[in-house]
Amino acid sequence: MALNPMALLKMKDRLKVFNQEHPRVRQFFHKIKEEGLPEGSVLEMKVTLPDGSEQVTNIRVTRQDVETIQMIVKQVGSN
């Protein structure tokens, strides 16, 4: 699957804005990248909607998840 250079430029611009508006997110992912995400870790995601309702889910990281994350990090780092 080839990547569209124009789409990559647009994504780069959007990520710049996102990082400026939400600097703690970038810091969070940077810390996870530095410390690693070992098998057995639990990732939890929570969304709170304006009406106060919540959706929460989590996963326990498997060996395959670690490999997938490493592949993504390597791919993103090379672009």
PDB file of N, CA, C and O in Angstrom, chain B, residues numbered from 101:
ATOM      1  N   MET B 101       0.845  -1.177   0.000  1.00  0.00           N
ATOM      2  CA  MET B 101       0.000   0.000   0.000  1.00  0.00           C
ATOM      3  C   MET B 101       0.892   1.242   0.000  1.00  0.00           C
ATOM      4  O   MET B 101       1.662   1.458   0.936  1.00  0.00           O
ATOM      5  N   ALA B 102       0.786   2.045  -1.039  1.00  0.00           N
ATOM      6  CA  ALA B 102       1.579   3.270  -1.158  1.00  0.00           C
ATOM      7  C   ALA B 102       0.905   4.400  -0.391  1.00  0.00           C
ATOM      8  O   ALA B 102      -0.321   4.499  -0.344  1.00  0.00           O
ATOM      9  N   LEU B 103       1.733   5.248   0.206  1.00  0.00           N
ATOM     10  CA  LEU B 103       1.215   6.399   0.925  1.00  0.00           C
ATOM     11  C   LEU B 103       1.179   7.612   0.008  1.00  0.00           C
ATOM     12  O   LEU B 103       2.114   7.852  -0.756  1.00  0.00           O
ATOM     13  N   ASN B 104       0.117   8.359   0.086  1.00  0.00           N
ATOM     14  CA  ASN B 104      -0.053   9.564  -0.695  1.00  0.00           C
ATOM     15  C   ASN B 104       0.756  10.693  -0.050  1.00  0.00           C
ATOM     16  O   ASN B 104       0.489  11.053   1.097  1.00  0.00           O
ATOM     17  N   PRO B 105       1.738  11.261  -0.761  1.00  0.00           N
ATOM     18  CA  PRO B 105       2.568  12.319  -0.178  1.00  0.00           C
ATOM     19  C   PRO B 105       1.750  13.529   0.290  1.00  0.00           C
ATOM     20  O   PRO B 105       2.070  14.128   1.317  1.00  0.00           O
ATOM     21  N   MET B 106       0.716  13.885  -0.442  1.00  0.00           N
ATOM     22  CA  MET B 106      -0.119  15.027  -0.046  1.00  0.00           C
ATOM     23  C   MET B 106      -0.873  14.718   1.245  1.00  0.00           C
ATOM     24  O   MET B 106      -1.032  15.587   2.102  1.00  0.00           O
ATOM     25  N   ALA B 107      -1.335  13.481   1.376  1.00  0.00           N
ATOM     26  CA  ALA B 107      -2.031  13.090   2.597  1.00  0.00           C
ATOM     27  C   ALA B 107      -1.067  13.115   3.784  1.00  0.00           C
ATOM     28  O   ALA B 107      -1.451  13.497   4.889  1.00  0.00           O
ATOM     29  N   LEU B 108       0.191  12.707   3.551  1.00  0.00           N
ATOM     30  CA  LEU B 108       1.191  12.748   4.619  1.00  0.00           C
ATOM     31  C   LEU B 108       1.473  14.179   5.061  1.00  0.00           C
ATOM     32  O   LEU B 108       1.616  14.441   6.255  1.00  0.00           O
ATOM     33  N   LEU B 109       1.554  15.098   4.118  1.00  0.00           N
ATOM     34  CA  LEU B 109       1.780  16.502   4.469  1.00  0.00           C
ATOM     35  C   LEU B 109       0.606  17.060   5.265  1.00  0.00           C
ATOM     36  O   LEU B 109       0.796  17.786   6.241  1.00  0.00           O
ATOM     37  N   LYS B 110      -0.603  16.718   4.842  1.00  0.00           N
ATOM     38  CA  LYS B 110      -1.792  17.177   5.564  1.00  0.00           C
ATOM     39  C   LYS B 110      -1.807  16.602   6.977  1.00  0.00           C
ATOM     40  O   LYS B 110      -2.124  17.309   7.933  1.00  0.00           O
ATOM     41  N   MET B 111      -1.459  15.305   7.112  1.00  0.00           N
ATOM     42  CA  MET B 111      -1.428  14.668   8.422  1.00  0.00           C
ATOM     43  C   MET B 111      -0.365  15.331   9.297  1.00  0.00           C
ATOM     44  O   MET B 111      -0.589  15.552  10.487  1.00  0.00           O
ATOM     45  N   LYS B 112       0.779  15.646   8.716  1.00  0.00           N
ATOM     46  CA  LYS B 112       1.847  16.298   9.468  1.00  0.00           C
ATOM     47  C   LYS B 112       1.369  17.639  10.022  1.00  0.00           C
ATOM     48  O   LYS B 112       1.628  17.966  11.180  1.00  0.00           O
ATOM     49  N   ASP B 113       0.674  18.409   9.192  1.00  0.00           N
ATOM     50  CA  ASP B 113       0.142  19.696   9.638  1.00  0.00           C
ATOM     51  C   ASP B 113      -0.886  19.520  10.754  1.00  0.00           C
ATOM     52  O   ASP B 113      -0.872  20.265  11.734  1.00  0.00           O
ATOM     53  N   ARG B 114      -1.766  18.549  10.610  1.00  0.00           N
ATOM     54  CA  ARG B 114      -2.792  18.290  11.626  1.00  0.00           C
ATOM     55  C   ARG B 114      -2.160  17.827  12.928  1.00  0.00           C
ATOM     56  O   ARG B 114      -2.602  18.230  14.004  1.00  0.00           O
ATOM     57  N   LEU B 115      -1.133  16.986  12.851  1.00  0.00           N
ATOM     58  CA  LEU B 115      -0.462  16.519  14.061  1.00  0.00           C
ATOM     59  C   LEU B 115       0.240  17.672  14.775  1.00  0.00           C
ATOM     60  O   LEU B 115       0.293  17.702  16.004  1.00  0.00           O
ATOM     61  N   LYS B 116       0.777  18.617  14.009  1.00  0.00           N
ATOM     62  CA  LYS B 116       1.419  19.786  14.610  1.00  0.00           C
ATOM     63  C   LYS B 116       0.403  20.579  15.430  1.00  0.00           C
ATOM     64  O   LYS B 116       0.679  20.968  16.565  1.00  0.00           O
ATOM     65  N   VAL B 117      -0.771  20.814  14.850  1.00  0.00           N
ATOM     66  CA  VAL B 117      -1.834  21.534  15.555  1.00  0.00           C
ATOM     67  C   VAL B 117      -2.275  20.744  16.779  1.00  0.00           C
ATOM     68  O   VAL B 117      -2.429  21.309  17.861  1.00  0.00           O
ATOM     69  N   PHE B 118      -2.480  19.435  16.612  1.00  0.00           N
ATOM     70  CA  PHE B 118      -2.907  18.580  17.730  1.00  0.00           C
ATOM     71  C   PHE B 118      -1.887  18.647  18.867  1.00  0.00           C
ATOM     72  O   PHE B 118      -2.264  18.788  20.030  1.00  0.00           O
ATOM     73  N   ASN B 119      -0.615  18.548  18.542  1.00  0.00           N
ATOM     74  CA  ASN B 119       0.439  18.594  19.562  1.00  0.00           C
ATOM     75  C   ASN B 119       0.488  19.941  20.276  1.00  0.00           C
ATOM     76  O   ASN B 119       0.772  20.003  21.473  1.00  0.00           O
ATOM     77  N   GLN B 120       0.214  21.017  19.545  1.00  0.00           N
ATOM     78  CA  GLN B 120       0.183  22.339  20.166  1.00  0.00           C
ATOM     79  C   GLN B 120      -1.001  22.478  21.118  1.00  0.00           C
ATOM     80  O   GLN B 120      -0.884  23.088  22.181  1.00  0.00           O
ATOM     81  N   GLU B 121      -2.132  21.912  20.733  1.00  0.00           N
ATOM     82  CA  GLU B 121      -3.343  22.026  21.550  1.00  0.00           C
ATOM     83  C   GLU B 121      -3.378  21.036  22.709  1.00  0.00           C
ATOM     84  O   GLU B 121      -4.047  21.281  23.713  1.00  0.00           O
ATOM     85  N   HIS B 122      -2.662  19.920  22.577  1.00  0.00           N
ATOM     86  CA  HIS B 122      -2.702  18.857  23.581  1.00  0.00           C
ATOM     87  C   HIS B 122      -1.292  18.335  23.882  1.00  0.00           C
ATOM     88  O   HIS B 122      -0.999  17.174  23.594  1.00  0.00           O
ATOM     89  N   PRO B 123      -0.415  19.168  24.453  1.00  0.00           N
ATOM     90  CA  PRO B 123       0.988  18.774  24.648  1.00  0.00           C
ATOM     91  C   PRO B 123       1.161  17.579  25.580  1.00  0.00           C
ATOM     92  O   PRO B 123       2.149  16.856  25.454  1.00  0.00           O
ATOM     93  N   ARG B 124       0.250  17.348  26.496  1.00  0.00           N
ATOM     94  CA  ARG B 124       0.407  16.228  27.428  1.00  0.00           C
ATOM     95  C   ARG B 124       0.262  14.881  26.726  1.00  0.00           C
ATOM     96  O   ARG B 124       0.828  13.886  27.180  1.00  0.00           O
ATOM     97  N   VAL B 125      -0.489  14.836  25.626  1.00  0.00           N
ATOM     98  CA  VAL B 125      -0.644  13.574  24.887  1.00  0.00           C
ATOM     99  C   VAL B 125       0.693  13.152  24.299  1.00  0.00           C
ATOM    100  O   VAL B 125       1.089  11.991  24.404  1.00  0.00           O
ATOM    101  N   ARG B 126       1.383  14.097  23.683  1.00  0.00           N
ATOM    102  CA  ARG B 126       2.697  13.789  23.092  1.00  0.00           C
ATOM    103  C   ARG B 126       3.683  13.358  24.181  1.00  0.00           C
ATOM    104  O   ARG B 126       4.438  12.404  23.998  1.00  0.00           O
ATOM    105  N   GLN B 127       3.671  14.071  25.324  1.00  0.00           N
ATOM    106  CA  GLN B 127       4.548  13.711  26.439  1.00  0.00           C
ATOM    107  C   GLN B 127       4.248  12.299  26.922  1.00  0.00           C
ATOM    108  O   GLN B 127       5.164  11.533  27.221  1.00  0.00           O
ATOM    109  N   PHE B 128       2.967  11.954  26.997  1.00  0.00           N
ATOM    110  CA  PHE B 128       2.556  10.622  27.433  1.00  0.00           C
ATOM    111  C   PHE B 128       3.123   9.545  26.505  1.00  0.00           C
ATOM    112  O   PHE B 128       3.734   8.580  26.964  1.00  0.00           O
ATOM    113  N   PHE B 129       2.914   9.716  25.195  1.00  0.00           N
ATOM    114  CA  PHE B 129       3.396   8.711  24.247  1.00  0.00           C
ATOM    115  C   PHE B 129       4.922   8.660  24.202  1.00  0.00           C
ATOM    116  O   PHE B 129       5.500   7.591  24.007  1.00  0.00           O
ATOM    117  N   HIS B 130       5.569   9.792  24.380  1.00  0.00           N
ATOM    118  CA  HIS B 130       7.032   9.808  24.414  1.00  0.00           C
ATOM    119  C   HIS B 130       7.540   8.991  25.606  1.00  0.00           C
ATOM    120  O   HIS B 130       8.496   8.226  25.478  1.00  0.00           O
ATOM    121  N   LYS B 131       6.899   9.157  26.758  1.00  0.00           N
ATOM    122  CA  LYS B 131       7.301   8.415  27.944  1.00  0.00           C
ATOM    123  C   LYS B 131       7.087   6.904  27.743  1.00  0.00           C
ATOM    124  O   LYS B 131       7.931   6.094  28.129  1.00  0.00           O
ATOM    125  N   ILE B 132       5.959   6.540  27.140  1.00  0.00           N
ATOM    126  CA  ILE B 132       5.698   5.122  26.863  1.00  0.00           C
ATOM    127  C   ILE B 132       6.742   4.578  25.891  1.00  0.00           C
ATOM    128  O   ILE B 132       7.215   3.452  26.049  1.00  0.00           O
ATOM    129  N   LYS B 133       7.097   5.369  24.896  1.00  0.00           N
ATOM    130  CA  LYS B 133       8.115   4.932  23.931  1.00  0.00           C
ATOM    131  C   LYS B 133       9.449   4.700  24.626  1.00  0.00           C
ATOM    132  O   LYS B 133      10.129   3.709  24.357  1.00  0.00           O
ATOM    133  N   GLU B 134       9.830   5.620  25.529  1.00  0.00           N
ATOM    134  CA  GLU B 134      11.101   5.491  26.246  1.00  0.00           C
ATOM    135  C   GLU B 134      11.113   4.282  27.176  1.00  0.00           C
ATOM    136  O   GLU B 134      12.085   3.528  27.211  1.00  0.00           O
ATOM    137  N   GLU B 135      10.031   4.101  27.928  1.00  0.00           N
ATOM    138  CA  GLU B 135       9.987   3.051  28.942  1.00  0.00           C
ATOM    139  C   GLU B 135       9.570   1.702  28.377  1.00  0.00           C
ATOM    140  O   GLU B 135       9.804   0.665  28.997  1.00  0.00           O
ATOM    141  N   GLY B 136       8.953   1.716  27.201  1.00  0.00           N
ATOM    142  CA  GLY B 136       8.478   0.485  26.605  1.00  0.00           C
ATOM    143  C   GLY B 136       7.097   0.129  27.112  1.00  0.00           C
ATOM    144  O   GLY B 136       6.597   0.713  28.074  1.00  0.00           O
ATOM    145  N   LEU B 137       6.500  -0.824  26.460  1.00  0.00           N
ATOM    146  CA  LEU B 137       5.172  -1.305  26.825  1.00  0.00           C
ATOM    147  C   LEU B 137       5.245  -2.824  26.873  1.00  0.00           C
ATOM    148  O   LEU B 137       4.922  -3.496  25.894  1.00  0.00           O
ATOM    149  N   PRO B 138       5.670  -3.366  28.011  1.00  0.00           N
ATOM    150  CA  PRO B 138       5.910  -4.802  28.078  1.00  0.00           C
ATOM    151  C   PRO B 138       4.628  -5.632  28.046  1.00  0.00           C
ATOM    152  O   PRO B 138       3.546  -5.172  28.410  1.00  0.00           O
ATOM    153  N   GLU B 139       4.794  -6.857  27.601  1.00  0.00           N
ATOM    154  CA  GLU B 139       3.700  -7.822  27.626  1.00  0.00           C
ATOM    155  C   GLU B 139       3.131  -7.883  29.042  1.00  0.00           C
ATOM    156  O   GLU B 139       3.877  -7.884  30.021  1.00  0.00           O
ATOM    157  N   GLY B 140       1.816  -7.933  29.138  1.00  0.00           N
ATOM    158  CA  GLY B 140       1.157  -7.977  30.432  1.00  0.00           C
ATOM    159  C   GLY B 140       0.675  -6.623  30.914  1.00  0.00           C
ATOM    160  O   GLY B 140      -0.121  -6.545  31.849  1.00  0.00           O
ATOM    161  N   SER B 141       1.155  -5.541  30.279  1.00  0.00           N
ATOM    162  CA  SER B 141       0.661  -4.200  30.614  1.00  0.00           C
ATOM    163  C   SER B 141      -0.816  -4.111  30.243  1.00  0.00           C
ATOM    164  O   SER B 141      -1.290  -4.837  29.369  1.00  0.00           O
ATOM    165  N   VAL B 142      -1.534  -3.223  30.909  1.00  0.00           N
ATOM    166  CA  VAL B 142      -2.948  -3.011  30.600  1.00  0.00           C
ATOM    167  C   VAL B 142      -3.120  -1.601  30.050  1.00  0.00           C
ATOM    168  O   VAL B 142      -2.737  -0.620  30.688  1.00  0.00           O
ATOM    169  N   LEU B 143      -3.702  -1.516  28.856  1.00  0.00           N
ATOM    170  CA  LEU B 143      -4.049  -0.232  28.256  1.00  0.00           C
ATOM    171  C   LEU B 143      -5.533   0.003  28.494  1.00  0.00           C
ATOM    172  O   LEU B 143      -6.357  -0.865  28.207  1.00  0.00           O
ATOM    173  N   GLU B 144      -5.871   1.171  29.017  1.00  0.00           N
ATOM    174  CA  GLU B 144      -7.267   1.503  29.251  1.00  0.00           C
ATOM    175  C   GLU B 144      -7.601   2.790  28.527  1.00  0.00           C
ATOM    176  O   GLU B 144      -6.837   3.755  28.560  1.00  0.00           O
ATOM    177  N   MET B 145      -8.750   2.793  27.874  1.00  0.00           N
ATOM    178  CA  MET B 145      -9.231   3.981  27.195  1.00  0.00           C
ATOM    179  C   MET B 145     -10.585   4.354  27.773  1.00  0.00           C
ATOM    180  O   MET B 145     -11.444   3.500  27.988  1.00  0.00           O
ATOM    181  N   LYS B 146     -10.759   5.642  28.018  1.00  0.00           N
ATOM    182  CA  LYS B 146     -12.016   6.135  28.584  1.00  0.00           C
ATOM    183  C   LYS B 146     -12.420   7.393  27.836  1.00  0.00           C
ATOM    184  O   LYS B 146     -11.608   8.294  27.622  1.00  0.00           O
ATOM    185  N   VAL B 147     -13.686   7.443  27.441  1.00  0.00           N
ATOM    186  CA  VAL B 147     -14.249   8.618  26.792  1.00  0.00           C
ATOM    187  C   VAL B 147     -15.422   9.085  27.644  1.00  0.00           C
ATOM    188  O   VAL B 147     -16.333   8.313  27.940  1.00  0.00           O
ATOM    189  N   THR B 148     -15.389  10.366  28.036  1.00  0.00           N
ATOM    190  CA  THR B 148     -16.499  10.976  28.751  1.00  0.00           C
ATOM    191  C   THR B 148     -17.156  11.974  27.816  1.00  0.00           C
ATOM    192  O   THR B 148     -16.525  12.944  27.396  1.00  0.00           O
ATOM    193  N   LEU B 149     -18.412  11.743  27.490  1.00  0.00           N
ATOM    194  CA  LEU B 149     -19.148  12.607  26.582  1.00  0.00           C
ATOM    195  C   LEU B 149     -19.663  13.841  27.318  1.00  0.00           C
ATOM    196  O   LEU B 149     -19.724  13.851  28.547  1.00  0.00           O
ATOM    197  N   PRO B 150     -20.033  14.880  26.570  1.00  0.00           N
ATOM    198  CA  PRO B 150     -20.525  16.102  27.220  1.00  0.00           C
ATOM    199  C   PRO B 150     -21.701  15.870  28.168  1.00  0.00           C
ATOM    200  O   PRO B 150     -21.875  16.617  29.131  1.00  0.00           O
ATOM    201  N   ASP B 151     -22.505  14.844  27.903  1.00  0.00           N
ATOM    202  CA  ASP B 151     -23.646  14.579  28.784  1.00  0.00           C
ATOM    203  C   ASP B 151     -23.256  13.809  30.041  1.00  0.00           C
ATOM    204  O   ASP B 151     -24.109  13.496  30.872  1.00  0.00           O
ATOM    205  N   GLY B 152     -21.954  13.502  30.180  1.00  0.00           N
ATOM    206  CA  GLY B 152     -21.461  12.803  31.361  1.00  0.00           C
ATOM    207  C   GLY B 152     -21.398  11.295  31.222  1.00  0.00           C
ATOM    208  O   GLY B 152     -20.830  10.620  32.080  1.00  0.00           O
ATOM    209  N   SER B 153     -21.973  10.753  30.153  1.00  0.00           N
ATOM    210  CA  SER B 153     -21.899   9.303  29.962  1.00  0.00           C
ATOM    211  C   SER B 153     -20.475   8.900  29.600  1.00  0.00           C
ATOM    212  O   SER B 153     -19.731   9.683  29.009  1.00  0.00           O
ATOM    213  N   GLU B 154     -20.104   7.683  29.954  1.00  0.00           N
ATOM    214  CA  GLU B 154     -18.728   7.212  29.758  1.00  0.00           C
ATOM    215  C   GLU B 154     -18.699   5.886  29.017  1.00  0.00           C
ATOM    216  O   GLU B 154     -19.601   5.058  29.142  1.00  0.00           O
ATOM    217  N   GLN B 155     -17.659   5.713  28.258  1.00  0.00           N
ATOM    218  CA  GLN B 155     -17.343   4.439  27.616  1.00  0.00           C
ATOM    219  C   GLN B 155     -15.917   4.098  28.010  1.00  0.00           C
ATOM    220  O   GLN B 155     -15.014   4.916  27.841  1.00  0.00           O
ATOM    221  N   VAL B 156     -15.707   2.894  28.534  1.00  0.00           N
ATOM    222  CA  VAL B 156     -14.387   2.474  28.986  1.00  0.00           C
ATOM    223  C   VAL B 156     -14.106   1.083  28.435  1.00  0.00           C
ATOM    224  O   VAL B 156     -14.983   0.220  28.414  1.00  0.00           O
ATOM    225  N   THR B 157     -12.876   0.880  27.993  1.00  0.00           N
ATOM    226  CA  THR B 157     -12.435  -0.443  27.578  1.00  0.00           C
ATOM    227  C   THR B 157     -10.956  -0.585  27.905  1.00  0.00           C
ATOM    228  O   THR B 157     -10.260   0.411  28.102  1.00  0.00           O
ATOM    229  N   ASN B 158     -10.480  -1.818  27.962  1.00  0.00           N
ATOM    230  CA  ASN B 158      -9.051  -2.026  28.197  1.00  0.00           C
ATOM    231  C   ASN B 158      -8.614  -3.321  27.538  1.00  0.00           C
ATOM    232  O   ASN B 158      -9.424  -4.193  27.225  1.00  0.00           O
ATOM    233  N   ILE B 159      -7.313  -3.418  27.338  1.00  0.00           N
ATOM    234  CA  ILE B 159      -6.722  -4.658  26.814  1.00  0.00           C
ATOM    235  C   ILE B 159      -5.462  -4.965  27.607  1.00  0.00           C
ATOM    236  O   ILE B 159      -4.766  -4.059  28.066  1.00  0.00           O
ATOM    237  N   ARG B 160      -5.179  -6.241  27.760  1.00  0.00           N
ATOM    238  CA  ARG B 160      -3.901  -6.667  28.323  1.00  0.00           C
ATOM    239  C   ARG B 160      -2.980  -6.934  27.136  1.00  0.00           C
ATOM    240  O   ARG B 160      -3.309  -7.729  26.256  1.00  0.00           O
ATOM    241  N   VAL B 161      -1.834  -6.271  27.114  1.00  0.00           N
ATOM    242  CA  VAL B 161      -0.903  -6.324  25.996  1.00  0.00           C
ATOM    243  C   VAL B 161      -0.293  -7.721  25.881  1.00  0.00           C
ATOM    244  O   VAL B 161       0.233  -8.270  26.849  1.00  0.00           O
ATOM    245  N   THR B 162      -0.379  -8.280  24.672  1.00  0.00           N
ATOM    246  CA  THR B 162       0.195  -9.593  24.381  1.00  0.00           C
ATOM    247  C   THR B 162       1.531  -9.429  23.653  1.00  0.00           C
ATOM    248  O   THR B 162       1.902  -8.319  23.269  1.00  0.00           O
ATOM    249  N   ARG B 163       2.233 -10.514  23.471  1.00  0.00           N
ATOM    250  CA  ARG B 163       3.497 -10.494  22.723  1.00  0.00           C
ATOM    251  C   ARG B 163       3.259  -9.984  21.301  1.00  0.00           C
ATOM    252  O   ARG B 163       4.057  -9.208  20.775  1.00  0.00           O
ATOM    253  N   GLN B 164       2.157 -10.424  20.681  1.00  0.00           N
ATOM    254  CA  GLN B 164       1.827  -9.970  19.329  1.00  0.00           C
ATOM    255  C   GLN B 164       1.557  -8.465  19.309  1.00  0.00           C
ATOM    256  O   GLN B 164       1.933  -7.782  18.356  1.00  0.00           O
ATOM    257  N   ASP B 165       0.905  -7.942  20.358  1.00  0.00           N
ATOM    258  CA  ASP B 165       0.657  -6.499  20.442  1.00  0.00           C
ATOM    259  C   ASP B 165       1.976  -5.736  20.499  1.00  0.00           C
ATOM    260  O   ASP B 165       2.134  -4.712  19.835  1.00  0.00           O
ATOM    261  N   VAL B 166       2.915  -6.231  21.287  1.00  0.00           N
ATOM    262  CA  VAL B 166       4.229  -5.576  21.413  1.00  0.00           C
ATOM    263  C   VAL B 166       4.901  -5.536  20.049  1.00  0.00           C
ATOM    264  O   VAL B 166       5.460  -4.508  19.665  1.00  0.00           O
ATOM    265  N   GLU B 167       4.855  -6.641  19.313  1.00  0.00           N
ATOM    266  CA  GLU B 167       5.464  -6.692  17.988  1.00  0.00           C
ATOM    267  C   GLU B 167       4.786  -5.714  17.032  1.00  0.00           C
ATOM    268  O   GLU B 167       5.456  -5.038  16.251  1.00  0.00           O
ATOM    269  N   THR B 168       3.457  -5.639  17.094  1.00  0.00           N
ATOM    270  CA  THR B 168       2.713  -4.725  16.233  1.00  0.00           C
ATOM    271  C   THR B 168       3.067  -3.279  16.548  1.00  0.00           C
ATOM    272  O   THR B 168       3.286  -2.482  15.636  1.00  0.00           O
ATOM    273  N   ILE B 169       3.126  -2.936  17.822  1.00  0.00           N
ATOM    274  CA  ILE B 169       3.478  -1.578  18.228  1.00  0.00           C
ATOM    275  C   ILE B 169       4.887  -1.234  17.761  1.00  0.00           C
ATOM    276  O   ILE B 169       5.129  -0.125  17.286  1.00  0.00           O
ATOM    277  N   GLN B 170       5.820  -2.180  17.893  1.00  0.00           N
ATOM    278  CA  GLN B 170       7.190  -1.939  17.440  1.00  0.00           C
ATOM    279  C   GLN B 170       7.233  -1.698  15.932  1.00  0.00           C
ATOM    280  O   GLN B 170       7.987  -0.847  15.460  1.00  0.00           O
ATOM    281  N   MET B 171       6.429  -2.442  15.178  1.00  0.00           N
ATOM    282  CA  MET B 171       6.369  -2.249  13.727  1.00  0.00           C
ATOM    283  C   MET B 171       5.832  -0.862  13.387  1.00  0.00           C
ATOM    284  O   MET B 171       6.355  -0.197  12.493  1.00  0.00           O
ATOM    285  N   ILE B 172       4.790  -0.422  14.095  1.00  0.00           N
ATOM    286  CA  ILE B 172       4.201   0.891  13.839  1.00  0.00           C
ATOM    287  C   ILE B 172       5.199   1.985  14.158  1.00  0.00           C
ATOM    288  O   ILE B 172       5.380   2.914  13.371  1.00  0.00           O
ATOM    289  N   VAL B 173       5.853   1.880  15.318  1.00  0.00           N
ATOM    290  CA  VAL B 173       6.835   2.884  15.726  1.00  0.00           C
ATOM    291  C   VAL B 173       7.964   2.962  14.701  1.00  0.00           C
ATOM    292  O   VAL B 173       8.404   4.054  14.342  1.00  0.00           O
ATOM    293  N   LYS B 174       8.429   1.816  14.232  1.00  0.00           N
ATOM    294  CA  LYS B 174       9.498   1.792  13.240  1.00  0.00           C
ATOM    295  C   LYS B 174       9.049   2.441  11.945  1.00  0.00           C
ATOM    296  O   LYS B 174       9.802   3.208  11.345  1.00  0.00           O
ATOM    297  N   GLN B 175       7.829   2.146  11.502  1.00  0.00           N
ATOM    298  CA  GLN B 175       7.298   2.714  10.257  1.00  0.00           C
ATOM    299  C   GLN B 175       7.105   4.219  10.388  1.00  0.00           C
ATOM    300  O   GLN B 175       7.474   4.970   9.486  1.00  0.00           O
ATOM    301  N   VAL B 176       6.535   4.663  11.492  1.00  0.00           N
ATOM    302  CA  VAL B 176       6.294   6.095  11.680  1.00  0.00           C
ATOM    303  C   VAL B 176       7.615   6.832  11.796  1.00  0.00           C
ATOM    304  O   VAL B 176       7.752   7.951  11.301  1.00  0.00           O
ATOM    305  N   GLY B 177       8.584   6.214  12.447  1.00  0.00           N
ATOM    306  CA  GLY B 177       9.896   6.842  12.607  1.00  0.00           C
ATOM    307  C   GLY B 177      10.647   6.982  11.302  1.00  0.00           C
ATOM    308  O   GLY B 177      11.510   7.851  11.177  1.00  0.00           O
ATOM    309  N   SER B 178      10.334   6.135  10.316  1.00  0.00           N
ATOM    310  CA  SER B 178      11.064   6.187   9.044  1.00  0.00           C
ATOM    311  C   SER B 178      10.445   7.165   8.060  1.00  0.00           C
ATOM    312  O   SER B 178      11.021   7.417   7.002  1.00  0.00           O
ATOM    313  N   ASN B 179       9.292   7.718   8.382  1.00  0.00           N
ATOM    314  CA  ASN B 179       8.626   8.686   7.482  1.00  0.00           C
ATOM    315  C   ASN B 179       8.884  10.091   7.911  1.00  0.00           C
ATOM    316  O   ASN B 179       8.404  11.029   7.273  1.00  0.00           O
TER     317      ASN B 179
END
